[in-house]
């Protein structure tokens, strides 16, 4: 056998080997992202619990319609609330990451509810579906809040980051109780962002592998990847939306937020935070970030008479 044939055989066998590895581990990398818990965040911050910021709170465990327990913190406003904001975190994150935003909004008179998405943090669940089931979970959380006779909600807004932004848009497209949405660092469609990650991780633009991995993932977790499309869902959103993204984001490119913005209905706002990465938009945005978040929710959730 010639050297050329041996080389071609080696390449062929290598490609088969790589394909098999991807097909085995790919679905579980997609469906079972790493869980970040307190031990992870303790290396980066001392804010691990609402009590660390002096916030009042209730610890809740709510069950999804398919029986998955979700770990929640309900942070009630002091006095008569101006509205309620539900915080939705990103992939691998948990409700801890939303505590600074919760404190910001609480100090301006809003109730805030944070919860660990299914297959994240302290919540149960075997698989993450990036909004396919998570949008139903968010509506279930709202059902609980509405059922509380001892709790005044006021108008309801959503604040989602990364995957949470995608979930927030999908929820707002179908749940008429939502009055305003902030979507930070989100993606346009699950298939698109998964393709980006595949190219980044294995440097092989094999679309057939992506398609097979997604099909296997759909079979394992019983969901439809094509249905996870904020780009499509945002066309049905009829409430104000504020889209934020860092121009230095190498995890999810800011062009996806620009595409979602272009498809969104008025009223809408887009803020590209110059130089911000996927994980530091609040830090780079600084006081302007805080001001714009608060002003957006005050404008669209709080009656004008209360803002005067």
C-alpha positions in Angstrom: 0.0 0.0 0.0 1.4 3.4 -1.0 2.1 6.1 1.5 -0.6 8.3 0.0 -3.2 5.5 0.4 -2.1 5.0 4.0 -2.4 8.7 4.7 -5.9 8.8 3.2 -6.9 5.8 5.2 -5.6 7.4 8.4 -7.5 10.6 7.6 -10.6 8.7 6.9 -10.4 6.7 10.1 -9.6 9.8 12.1 -12.6 11.6 10.7 -14.8 8.6 11.6 -13.4 8.6 15.1 -13.9 12.3 15.6 -17.5 12.0 14.3 -18.3 9.2 16.7 -16.9 11.1 19.6 -18.9 14.2 18.7 -22.1 12.1 18.2 -21.7 10.5 21.6 -20.8 13.6 23.7 -22.3 16.3 21.6 -26.0 15.9 22.8 -25.0 15.8 26.4 -22.8 18.9 26.1 -25.8 20.7 24.6 -28.4 19.3 27.0 -26.5 19.1 30.2 -24.4 22.3 30.7 -22.2 22.6 33.7 -24.0 23.6 36.9 -22.5 26.6 38.7 -23.3 26.5 42.4 -22.1 28.6 45.5 -18.6 27.1 45.5 -18.0 28.4 42.0 -19.3 31.9 42.7 -17.5 32.1 46.0 -14.2 32.3 44.0 -15.5 35.5 42.3 -17.8 37.3 44.7 -19.0 37.5 48.3 -22.6 38.1 47.2 -24.1 34.6 47.3 -27.5 35.1 48.8 -30.0 37.9 49.2 -29.0 38.3 52.8 -25.5 39.3 51.7 -27.0 42.5 50.3 -29.5 43.0 53.2 -32.4 42.1 51.0 -35.7 40.7 52.3 -36.5 37.3 50.7 -38.6 34.2 50.6 -37.0 30.9 49.6 -39.5 29.0 47.4 -39.5 25.7 45.6 -42.0 25.6 42.7 -42.8 22.7 40.5 -43.0 22.8 36.7 -46.0 21.2 34.9 -43.8 18.1 34.4 -42.8 17.9 38.1 -39.3 19.5 38.1 -38.6 21.5 41.3 -37.3 25.0 40.7 -35.3 26.8 43.4 -36.5 30.5 43.7 -35.9 33.6 45.7 -38.7 36.1 46.0 -37.5 39.6 47.0 -40.5 41.7 47.9 -40.4 45.5 47.6 -40.6 47.6 50.7 -43.9 49.3 50.8 -46.3 49.3 47.8 -44.5 47.7 44.9 -44.2 49.6 41.6 -44.2 46.3 39.7 -42.5 42.9 39.5 -39.5 41.8 37.5 -38.6 38.2 36.9 -34.9 37.5 36.4 -33.8 34.8 34.0 -30.1 33.7 34.0 -27.9 32.2 31.3 -26.5 28.8 30.5 -24.6 27.2 33.4 -25.4 30.2 35.6 -27.9 30.3 38.4 -30.0 32.8 40.4 -26.9 34.0 42.3 -25.7 35.9 39.2 -28.8 38.1 39.2 -28.5 39.4 42.8 -26.9 42.7 41.8 -29.7 43.5 39.4 -32.2 42.4 42.0 -30.8 44.8 44.5 -30.8 47.6 42.0 -34.5 47.1 41.2 -35.5 46.4 44.8 -34.0 49.7 45.8 -36.2 51.4 43.2 -39.4 49.8 44.6 -39.8 46.7 42.5 -40.5 43.1 43.6 -37.9 40.7 42.0 -38.1 37.0 41.6 -35.1 35.0 40.6 -35.0 31.2 40.0 -32.7 28.5 38.8 -33.8 27.3 35.5 -34.3 23.5 35.0 -31.0 21.6 34.9 -29.3 24.6 36.5 -28.2 25.7 40.0 -30.3 24.0 42.7 -33.2 23.2 40.5 -34.0 19.7 39.2 -34.3 18.4 35.7 -32.1 16.3 33.4 -32.0 18.5 30.3 -31.7 22.2 29.3 -33.8 23.0 26.2 -32.9 26.7 25.9 -36.5 27.9 26.0 -38.6 25.1 24.5 -39.7 24.0 28.0 -38.3 26.9 29.9 -40.9 29.3 28.5 -43.6 27.2 30.1 -41.6 27.2 33.4 -41.6 31.0 33.4 -45.3 31.1 32.8 -45.8 28.6 35.7 -43.8 30.9 38.0 -46.1 33.8 37.0 -49.1 31.6 37.7 -47.8 31.2 41.2 -47.2 34.9 41.7 -50.7 35.7 40.5 -52.2 33.2 42.9 -50.6 34.8 45.9 -53.5 36.7 47.5 -51.1 38.3 50.1 -48.8 39.7 47.4 -49.3 42.7 45.2 -47.5 42.2 41.8 -48.3 45.3 39.8 -47.2 45.2 36.1 -44.7 42.4 35.3 -41.4 42.6 33.4 -38.8 40.1 32.4 -35.0 40.6 32.6 -33.1 37.8 30.7 -29.4 37.4 30.1 -27.9 35.1 27.4 -30.2 32.0 27.4 -32.4 33.9 29.7 -32.8 36.6 27.1 -33.9 34.0 24.6 -36.4 32.6 27.1 -37.7 36.0 28.0 -38.5 36.8 24.4 -40.2 33.4 23.9 -42.3 34.0 27.0 -43.3 37.5 26.0 -44.4 36.3 22.6 -47.1 34.1 24.2 -47.9 35.4 27.7 -50.0 38.5 27.8 -49.2 39.3 31.4 -45.7 40.5 30.4 -45.5 44.3 30.0 -41.8 44.9 29.2 -38.7 42.9 28.4 -34.9 43.5 28.8 -32.9 41.0 26.7 -29.2 41.1 27.3 -26.6 39.1 25.3 -29.1 36.8 23.7 -29.0 34.6 20.6 -31.2 34.6 17.5 -31.8 30.8 17.1 -30.5 27.7 18.9 -29.3 26.0 15.7 -27.3 29.1 14.7 -25.5 29.5 18.1 -24.9 25.8 18.4 -23.2 25.9 15.0 -21.0 28.7 16.2 -20.0 26.8 19.3 -19.3 23.7 17.3 -16.9 25.5 14.9 -15.2 27.2 17.9 -14.7 23.9 19.9 -13.7 21.5 17.2 -12.7 23.8 14.3 -14.7 21.6 11.8 -17.5 23.3 9.9 -19.4 20.0 9.4 -23.0 20.9 9.2 -24.1 17.3 9.0 -22.5 16.7 12.4 -24.4 19.6 13.9 -27.6 18.4 12.4 -27.2 14.8 13.6 -26.2 16.0 17.1 -29.3 18.3 17.3 -31.5 15.5 16.0 -30.2 13.1 18.7 -30.6 15.9 21.3 -34.2 16.4 20.2 -34.8 12.7 20.6 -33.2 12.4 24.0 -34.9 15.5 25.5 -38.1 15.4 23.5 -38.0 18.9 22.1 -37.7 20.7 18.8 -34.6 22.9 18.2 -36.2 24.8 15.4 -38.9 26.1 17.8 -36.2 27.8 19.9 -35.9 31.0 17.8 -36.1 34.4 19.5 -35.7 35.8 16.0 -39.0 34.4 15.1 -40.7 34.8 18.5 -39.9 38.5 18.8 -42.2 39.3 15.9 -45.1 38.3 18.2 -43.9 40.4 21.1 -46.2 43.4 21.4 -44.7 45.1 24.5 -41.6 47.3 24.9 -38.3 45.5 24.5 -34.8 46.8 25.4 -32.0 44.7 23.8 -28.5 45.0 25.1 -25.3 43.4 23.9 -21.5 43.9 24.2 -19.6 44.5 21.0 -16.7 42.4 22.3 -18.8 39.3 22.9 -17.0 36.3 21.5 -19.5 33.8 22.9 -22.6 35.1 21.2 -21.9 37.7 18.5 -23.8 41.0 18.9 -25.1 40.7 15.3 -27.6 38.3 16.7 -29.1 40.9 19.0 -29.1 43.3 16.1 -31.1 40.8 14.0 -33.6 40.3 16.8 -33.9 44.1 17.2 -34.6 44.5 13.5 -37.4 42.0 13.7 -38.9 43.5 16.9 -42.0 45.7 17.0 -42.0 49.2 18.4 -41.4 50.4 21.0 -37.9 49.0 21.0 -34.4 50.0 22.1 -31.0 48.7 21.2 -27.8 49.4 23.2 -24.5 48.0 22.0 -22.1 48.3 24.9 -18.7 49.2 23.4 -16.0 46.6 24.2 -18.1 44.5 26.6 -17.8 40.8 26.6 -20.5 38.2 27.1 -19.9 38.1 30.9 -19.1 41.8 31.8 -21.8 44.0 30.2 -22.9 45.4 33.6 -19.3 46.2 34.7 -18.4 47.9 31.4 -21.8 49.7 31.2 -21.3 50.9 34.8 -23.7 53.6 36.0 -25.2 54.1 32.6 -26.2 50.4 32.6 -27.9 50.8 35.9 -29.6 54.0 34.9 -30.9 52.6 31.6 -32.3 49.4 33.1 -34.1 51.3 35.9 -35.4 54.0 33.5 -36.7 51.3 31.1 -38.7 49.5 33.7 -39.9 52.7 35.4 -41.1 54.0 32.0 -43.0 50.9 30.9 -44.1 49.3 34.2 -44.8 52.2 36.5 -47.8 54.5 35.9 -46.8 58.0 34.9 -48.4 59.5 38.0 -46.0 57.5 40.2 -43.0 58.7 38.2 -43.7 62.3 38.7 
